[in-house]
Amino acid sequence: MTINRRTFLARTCLTAGAATLVLPDGSAAAFSSPGGPDRLFKAGRFAQADHAYARLLRENPADAHALAQRGRIALLSNRFEQARRFLTEAVRLAPGDAFTKRQLAECHIRQDDLPPAVPLLRGTGRETDAAFADQYASVTGAPYRLQGAQETRLPFLCVDPLPCVQASVDGAEPRPFLIDTGATLALSTATAERAGLRAVSTSTTHPAGQTLTTYHGVMRSFGLGDITLGTVPVVWYDLRMPALPDGTKPAGVIGTTLLYHFIATMDYADRTLVLRRKTAAQARRARAEAARNGCDRLPLWLAGDHVPCTLGSVSDYGPRVASVDTGGMGLGIMMTEENAGRAGVEIDYDHPQNSGGMPSYPIRPARISLGRAVGRNVPGVAGAWPWLDLFGFETVGNFTHEFLRSRAITFDYAEMTIYVTANQE
């Protein structure tokens, strides 16, 4: 379940100045131009954009847009205190800016600090935000309370169509859950009814032209191997999920809103999900294990409320920001038609497909890579994916299932780092 994001907040008038930056394409971007720092952000040059916004704020400390953008950049890397400070001031200066309110709410939500998020979400004027506000207001005590081991390893029940592990809702018998980093934690309606969950709010969306009602509630517990999380906000709806190899339907989806509470490794080669607590000791263990396995260390950003991103390349186009939504069944790469053209990737327009109500076309790039992890002739699709609208910045593409299915990838939400096994060549 994706919380839809609005586009950029309205640009404020920027003060004049003479400083410039040189963009990756060789063009000059003036700090004083609305297209300067915003253009850097859109291109995924976050550090450069942050410096440019900081320059604007030295000239005009009341620039709400620059403050909001600095907060947004900090939030991408979970630099929570910095994000909170910039976003709070931006909301004070522009109290009608719903998008920045939502960003500030997200800053609190990622820290499991739900009470401050409630009035912010209620103040955006959106039905979905109000439903989440009611859900979070119903939580008693600290959410996502971790109990049990420092680390747990859950065997994959299958790798295809997507990895699947056993998990338990409210202490019931464990049932199969898909793992999808492009999703949030969600149950099927049947699972929620079986557990006797009570909806405290509902919201309605219209994916692919259909009407979908989402129910918002709270689980008493969610068990994952030797670790149990207590008081877990969750949504449920009539999930369209693929059947497992034995013909059964999954009970739900484990997505990034749960995984970001851990240092999480999806080891496709070893058919294991490893969840470690976000402690310094566990971060060191993950780093040492990644080094032994020849993993590259790459930056990790969290876009929207639940989509992990890092740096990737397609052919010679990159490295640029790339998303890692692992839920692309049968696909290794997803690109926009524009970026496929930039990367010199041939698009097969003679065999159109339907991807969630959107036309898409087969591609097979000769080479895609996350660091030294290289995929050759991996199947993919090109289409009009709305990543720019959702994230606010461009991505070279989405690296997904077929690229990852022979590797191990670790999402270290303690140090905001991705480790991915390199090719054994």
C-alpha positions in Angstrom: 0.0 0.0 0.0 1.6 3.2 -1.1 0.9 6.6 0.5 0.6 8.8 -2.6 2.9 11.7 -2.7 2.2 15.1 -4.2 4.5 16.9 -6.5 7.0 19.5 -5.5 5.6 22.3 -3.3 5.2 25.6 -5.1 8.6 27.3 -5.6 9.2 30.5 -3.6 10.8 33.5 -5.1 14.6 33.1 -4.9 17.0 35.9 -4.2 19.6 37.0 -6.7 23.1 35.7 -6.5 26.1 35.0 -8.8 27.2 31.5 -7.6 26.8 28.6 -10.0 27.3 24.8 -10.0 28.3 22.7 -12.9 25.8 19.9 -13.5 26.7 16.4 -14.7 25.8 17.3 -18.2 28.2 20.2 -18.2 25.7 23.0 -18.0 25.8 25.7 -15.3 23.0 26.0 -12.7 22.8 29.2 -10.8 22.1 29.1 -7.1 19.7 32.0 -7.6 17.7 30.2 -10.3 14.6 28.2 -9.4 16.0 25.6 -11.8 19.4 25.4 -10.0 19.1 23.4 -6.7 15.7 22.0 -7.8 17.3 20.7 -11.0 20.1 19.1 -9.0 17.6 17.4 -6.7 15.6 16.2 -9.6 18.7 14.7 -11.1 19.4 12.8 -7.8 22.5 14.9 -7.0 21.4 15.2 -3.4 24.6 16.4 -1.7 25.1 19.1 -4.4 21.5 20.1 -4.1 21.8 20.4 -0.3 24.8 22.7 -0.6 22.8 24.8 -3.1 19.8 25.1 -0.8 22.1 25.9 2.1 23.5 28.8 0.1 20.0 30.1 -0.6 19.2 29.9 3.1 22.3 32.0 4.0 20.9 34.7 1.7 17.3 34.3 2.9 16.8 32.2 6.1 13.0 32.4 5.6 13.0 30.5 2.3 10.4 27.9 3.1 11.1 25.9 -0.1 14.8 25.6 0.5 14.2 24.6 4.1 11.7 22.0 3.0 14.1 20.6 0.4 16.9 20.4 2.9 14.6 18.5 5.2 13.5 16.2 2.4 17.1 15.4 1.5 18.0 14.7 5.1 15.0 12.4 5.4 16.1 10.4 2.4 19.1 9.2 4.5 17.2 9.0 7.8 19.1 11.9 9.3 16.1 12.5 11.5 17.2 15.4 13.7 18.3 17.4 10.7 15.1 16.5 8.8 12.9 17.4 11.7 14.6 20.8 12.2 14.3 21.9 8.6 10.8 20.5 8.0 9.4 22.0 11.2 10.6 25.5 10.3 9.3 25.0 6.7 5.8 24.1 8.0 5.9 27.1 10.4 6.7 29.4 7.5 4.3 27.7 5.1 1.5 26.2 7.2 -0.6 25.5 4.1 2.0 23.2 2.5 0.4 19.7 2.8 3.4 17.9 1.2 5.9 19.2 3.7 3.5 18.4 6.6 3.5 14.9 5.2 7.3 14.8 5.1 7.5 15.9 8.7 4.9 13.3 9.7 7.0 10.7 7.9 10.1 11.8 9.8 8.3 10.9 13.0 6.7 7.7 11.7 10.1 6.2 10.7 11.2 6.7 14.3 8.1 5.0 15.6 7.1 8.3 17.2 3.5 8.3 16.1 1.7 11.0 18.3 3.4 14.0 16.6 2.5 12.6 13.1 -1.2 12.5 13.9 -2.1 16.2 13.7 0.3 16.7 10.8 -1.5 14.0 8.8 -4.9 15.3 9.8 -3.9 18.7 8.5 -3.1 17.7 4.9 -6.8 17.5 3.7 -6.3 14.0 2.2 -8.5 11.0 3.0 -5.7 8.6 3.1 -3.6 10.7 5.5 -6.6 11.1 7.8 -7.1 7.3 7.8 -3.4 6.8 8.8 -3.8 9.5 11.4 -6.8 7.7 13.0 -4.8 4.4 12.9 -1.7 5.9 14.6 -3.9 7.7 17.2 -5.3 4.3 18.1 -1.9 2.8 19.0 -1.4 2.4 22.7 2.2 2.3 23.9 5.3 2.1 21.8 4.8 0.5 18.3 7.0 -2.2 16.8 8.4 -3.3 20.2 11.1 -5.9 19.5 11.2 -9.0 21.6 13.4 -12.1 21.3 16.8 -12.7 19.6 19.3 -10.2 18.3 19.1 -11.9 14.9 16.8 -14.4 13.2 17.1 -16.4 10.0 13.9 -17.4 8.1 14.1 -19.9 5.3 12.5 -19.0 2.0 9.6 -21.3 1.3 10.2 -20.4 -2.4 12.2 -17.9 -4.5 9.7 -17.7 -7.3 7.4 -15.9 -8.1 8.8 -13.9 -5.2 10.6 -14.9 -2.0 8.2 -16.1 0.7 8.7 -16.8 4.5 6.5 -17.9 7.4 5.2 -15.2 9.8 2.6 -15.2 12.6 -0.2 -12.7 13.2 -1.2 -12.3 16.8 0.4 -15.6 17.9 -1.5 -17.7 15.4 0.0 -20.5 13.3 2.6 -19.1 11.0 1.5 -18.6 7.4 3.4 -17.7 4.2 4.1 -14.0 3.5 5.7 -12.7 0.3 8.7 -10.3 0.7 8.5 -7.2 -1.5 10.6 -4.1 -0.8 8.3 -2.0 -3.0 5.4 -2.7 -0.6 4.4 -1.9 2.9 3.4 -4.4 5.5 -0.1 -5.6 4.4 -2.4 -8.5 5.1 -5.1 -10.1 2.9 -8.6 -9.5 4.0 -9.0 -13.2 4.8 -5.9 -13.1 7.1 -7.2 -10.0 9.0 -10.7 -11.6 9.4 -9.1 -14.9 10.6 -7.1 -12.9 13.2 -10.2 -10.9 14.3 -8.5 -7.6 13.6 -10.7 -4.5 13.9 -10.5 -1.6 11.5 -10.1 1.8 13.1 -10.3 3.6 9.8 -10.7 3.0 6.1 -9.4 4.8 2.9 -10.3 4.4 -0.7 -7.9 4.6 -3.7 -8.3 3.9 -7.4 -5.3 1.8 -8.7 -5.5 1.0 -12.4 -8.9 2.6 -12.6 -10.4 0.3 -9.9 -11.8 1.1 -6.5 -9.8 -0.4 -3.6 -10.9 -0.1 0.0 -8.1 -0.3 2.6 -8.7 -1.1 6.2 -6.3 0.3 8.9 -5.8 -1.4 12.2 -3.2 -2.7 14.7 -1.9 -6.2 15.3 -1.0 -7.2 18.9 2.1 -9.0 17.5 3.8 -10.1 14.4 6.2 -13.1 14.7 9.2 -13.6 12.5 11.2 -16.6 13.5 13.0 -15.8 16.8 11.9 -12.2 16.8 8.4 -10.8 17.7 7.2 -7.3 17.1 4.5 -6.0 19.4 1.8 -3.4 18.6 2.2 -3.3 14.8 0.2 -0.9 12.7 -1.0 -2.8 9.6 -3.4 -2.4 6.6 -5.4 -5.1 4.8 -7.4 -5.2 1.6 -8.2 -7.6 -1.2 -4.6 -8.2 -2.2 -3.9 -9.4 -5.7 -1.1 -11.8 -5.0 0.3 -14.6 -7.1 -0.2 -18.2 -6.0 2.8 -20.0 -4.4 4.3 -23.1 -6.1 2.0 -25.3 -4.0 -1.1 -23.4 -5.3 -1.8 -21.6 -2.0 -2.3 -17.9 -1.6 0.0 -15.9 0.7 -1.4 -14.4 3.9 0.1 -11.0 3.1 3.2 -9.1 2.2 6.2 -8.1 4.2 7.4 -4.8 2.9 9.8 -2.0 3.7 7.8 -0.4 6.4 8.6 -3.5 8.5 12.0 -4.3 7.0 13.4 -0.8 7.9 13.1 -1.7 11.5 16.0 -4.1 10.9 19.3 -4.7 9.0 17.6 -7.0 6.5 19.3 -9.4 4.2 17.4 -11.1 1.3 19.8 -13.9 0.5 18.3 -15.4 -2.7 21.3 -17.7 -3.2 21.0 -19.2 0.3 17.2 -18.9 0.3 17.1 -17.1 3.6 15.8 -13.8 5.0 18.1 -12.6 7.8 16.8 -9.9 10.2 19.2 -8.2 12.6 18.4 -5.6 15.2 19.7 -2.1 14.3 22.5 -2.1 16.9 26.2 -1.1 16.4 27.2 -4.7 17.0 24.8 -6.1 14.4 25.8 -3.4 11.9 29.4 -4.5 12.3 28.5 -8.2 11.8 26.5 -7.3 8.7 29.4 -5.3 7.4 31.9 -8.1 8.1 29.7 -10.7 6.5 29.3 -8.5 3.4 33.1 -8.1 3.1 33.6 -11.9 3.4 31.0 -12.4 0.6 32.6 -9.9 -1.7 29.7 -7.4 -1.5 29.9 -3.8 -2.7 28.9 -1.1 -0.3 26.5 1.4 -1.8 24.4 4.3 -0.4 20.9 3.7 0.7 18.1 6.3 0.4 14.5 5.7 1.4 12.1 7.4 -1.1 8.5 8.2 -0.4 7.6 6.2 2.7 8.9 2.8 1.6 11.0 2.5 -1.6 14.7 1.8 -1.1 17.1 3.5 -3.6 20.8 3.3 -4.3 23.2 3.9 -7.3 22.9 1.8 -10.5 23.9 1.8 -14.1 22.3 0.6 -17.4 24.9 0.2 -20.1 27.1 3.3 -19.8 24.2 5.4 -18.4 25.1 5.9 -14.7 25.8 5.5 -12.0 22.6 7.3 -11.1 19.9 6.9 -8.5 18.1 3.6 -8.9 15.2 2.1 -7.0 15.3 -1.5 -5.6 11.7 -2.6 -5.5 12.2 -6.4 -5.4 8.6 -7.2 -6.4 8.9 -7.2 -10.2 8.0 -10.8 -10.9 9.8 -12.2 -14.0 11.7 -8.9 -14.4 15.2 -7.8 -13.7 15.0 -4.1 -14.7 12.2 -1.6 -15.2 12.9 1.7 -17.0 11.1 4.7 -18.5 11.1 4.8 -22.2 13.1 8.1 -22.0 15.9 6.5 -19.9 16.0 3.4 -22.0 16.7 5.7 -24.9 19.4 7.5 -23.0 21.0 4.2 -22.2 20.8 3.0 -25.8 18.5 0.1 -24.8 16.4 -1.2 -27.7 12.6 -1.2 -26.9 10.5 -4.0 -28.4 7.4 -2.0 -29.4 6.1 -4.9 -31.4 5.1 -6.9 -28.3 3.3 -4.5 -25.9 2.4 -5.8 -22.4 0.0 -4.6 -19.7 1.7 -3.7 -16.4 -1.0 -2.8 -13.9 -3.2 -1.1 -16.4 -0.2 0.7 -18.0 1.3 -0.3 -21.4 4.9 -1.5 -21.3 7.4 -2.9 -23.7 10.0 -5.6 -23.4 13.7 -4.7 -23.1 16.9 -6.7 -22.5 19.8 -4.3 -21.7 23.2 -5.8 -22.5 24.4 -4.8 -19.1 22.9 -3.5 -15.8 24.8 -3.1 -12.6 24.7 -2.1 -8.9 28.3 -1.5 -8.2 30.2 -4.7 -9.3 27.1 -6.8 -9.3 26.4 -7.1 -13.1 23.5 -8.6 -15.0 23.7 -9.2 -18.7 20.7 -9.4 -21.0 18.3 -9.4 -18.0 14.6 -9.3 -19.0 12.8 -6.1 -18.3 10.2 -3.6 -19.5 10.1 0.0 -20.4 7.0 2.1 -19.7 5.6 5.4 -18.3 6.4 4.6 -14.7 5.5 7.5 -12.4 8.7 7.5 -10.3 9.4 11.1 -10.8 6.0 12.1 -9.5 6.3 9.7 -6.6 9.8 10.5 -5.6 10.5 14.0 -6.9 13.7 12.9 -8.5 14.7 10.9 -11.5 15.9 7.3 -11.3 17.8 5.3 -14.0 15.4 2.4 -13.4 14.2 -0.2 -10.9 16.4 -3.2 -10.2 14.3 -6.1 -9.3 13.7 -9.9 -9.0 15.5 -11.5 -11.9 18.6 -9.4 -11.3 18.6 -10.3 -7.6 17.5 -13.9 -7.5 21.1 -15.3 -7.5 22.5 -12.8 -5.1 22.3 -11.6 -1.5 21.3 -8.0 -0.9 21.4 -6.3 2.5 19.4 -3.2 3.4 21.3 -1.7 6.4 18.8 0.8 7.9 21.2 1.4 10.8 24.0 2.9 8.6 21.8 3.6 5.5 23.9 1.3 3.3 23.2 -1.4 0.7 25.4 -4.4 0.3 25.0 -6.6 -2.8 27.1 -9.6 -3.8 29.3 -9.0 -6.8 29.7 -11.3 -9.7 31.9 -14.3 -9.1 33.8 -14.1 -12.3 
